[in-house]
Amino acid sequence: MNSPMIYELRRPAQTEPGKTYPALFLMHGIGSNEQNMLSLVNGLEDRFYIFSIHGHLPQPPGYAFFTIQGYGKPHREVFDEGIRKLTSFIDYACGEYPLDESQLFLLGFSQGAILSMTLGLTLGSRIKGIIALCGYIPAFVKEEYAIQPVEKLSLFISHGEMDQVLPFDWGLTNNEYFSGLGADVTFKTYKEGHTVSLDNHWDFMNWLMEKIKIEK
């Protein structure tokens, strides 16, 4: 089967026949690329199959997964197509690699966080955990998408208190929305702008390692 998206793969140097591994799907921000996200997960390739996904739309100086028509408003058809492609890619990865499908994690920054949270809502219990850094959930996703139960979903949501790109209040809204649906949410704020601080990085890495401590 051909991959529906371009990606960079990191995986354990030695794998055991018959063993399955947790998977981590990385989604970058607008105008970036898959290489940018890999620096955030250095060292995790010993435990995870890591798929850093390349946005399919040119967006100089890099790429994007969807385009926007206004502040906090993605182009609906382009966004829908991006979600379809990413869902197909997760299906592809699960079929092609020895993944533990009970331990699928998503990590996204900005546009990648928007997509990660949306995929959590559409895939529900298929996803174990999401790290959403500086994002939001489009209104049409909440209002028109088929939202799946998320009681088994865990999220690490963070937002910069001085974010000049996506308002801090949107981070608060993400927390309230997922908490209201019954998801297990860890919400962290940082005195930063639209970026991933060292403290933020440390916190989400620790959160992620805690989530995979309990083996099947």
PyMOL commands that set and color helices and strands:
alter all, ss='L'
color gray80, all
select helices_A, chain A and resi 34-41+44-46+76-96+111-126+139-144+168-180+198-211
alter helices_A, ss='H'
color red, helices_A
select strands_A, chain A and resi 7-10+21-27+49-53+57-59+62-64+68-70+73-74+99-109+129-133+154-160+184-190
alter strands_A, ss='S'
color yellow, strands_A
deselect
rebuild
show_as cartoon
